[in-house]
Amino acid sequence: MIDELKNAIQKSGNNLHFKVLDFLQQSGWTADISCYYLDDATGKPREIDIIAKQKITLSESVWSDNPRDFWVYLFYRVQALR
């Protein structure tokens, strides 16, 4: 029974979420999991599985020689199969 439970946890989406979260954080991203938002189209709460962000500084740009900071956001949401 314990082995079956461990196997089910290892195959779950939560385990994958934590692996991806760990990878992103080790790569310099700030990341959160299981964030909720209100779906404007349906008025229902929804969940975004992972939101990650990282600040990128460009030392030169087309418009200026001054450094520019940009925030890059990644959103990941698994659509459940029905």
C-alpha positions in Angstrom: 0.0 0.0 0.0 2.8 2.5 0.9 4.6 1.7 -2.4 1.4 2.3 -4.4 1.0 5.6 -2.6 4.6 6.7 -3.3 4.2 5.7 -6.9 1.0 7.7 -7.3 2.7 10.8 -5.8 5.7 10.4 -8.1 3.4 10.3 -11.1 1.2 13.2 -10.0 1.3 16.7 -11.6 2.4 18.1 -8.2 5.7 16.4 -8.5 6.2 17.8 -11.9 5.3 21.3 -10.7 7.9 21.1 -8.0 10.6 19.9 -10.4 9.8 22.7 -12.8 9.7 25.2 -10.0 13.1 24.1 -8.7 14.6 24.2 -12.2 13.3 27.8 -12.7 14.5 29.0 -9.4 18.0 27.5 -9.9 18.0 29.3 -13.3 17.5 32.7 -11.7 13.7 32.9 -12.1 11.3 33.9 -9.4 8.4 31.5 -9.6 5.1 30.7 -7.9 2.8 27.8 -8.3 -1.0 27.4 -8.1 -1.9 31.0 -8.4 -5.6 31.8 -8.8 -7.4 34.4 -11.0 -10.9 35.2 -11.9 -11.8 34.2 -15.5 -13.5 37.3 -17.0 -15.3 35.3 -19.6 -17.0 32.9 -17.2 -16.7 34.7 -13.8 -15.2 31.5 -12.4 -12.0 31.2 -10.5 -9.2 29.5 -12.4 -5.7 28.3 -11.5 -2.4 29.0 -13.3 0.0 26.2 -12.5 3.2 28.2 -12.7 4.0 31.9 -13.0 7.7 32.8 -13.4 9.5 36.1 -13.9 13.0 37.3 -14.4 14.5 40.7 -15.0 16.6 41.1 -18.1 18.9 44.1 -18.5 20.0 45.1 -22.0 23.2 47.1 -21.9 22.4 48.6 -25.4 19.3 49.0 -27.4 18.3 50.2 -30.8 17.0 53.5 -29.2 19.6 54.2 -26.6 23.1 53.4 -25.2 21.6 53.4 -21.7 20.9 50.1 -20.1 17.2 49.1 -20.1 15.5 46.6 -17.7 12.7 44.3 -18.9 10.6 41.8 -17.0 10.0 38.5 -18.8 7.0 36.5 -17.5 6.2 32.9 -18.2 2.7 31.5 -17.5 1.9 27.8 -17.6 -1.6 26.4 -17.2 -2.5 22.7 -17.8 -5.8 22.3 -19.5 -7.6 19.3 -18.0 -8.7 16.7 -20.4 -12.4 16.0 -20.3 
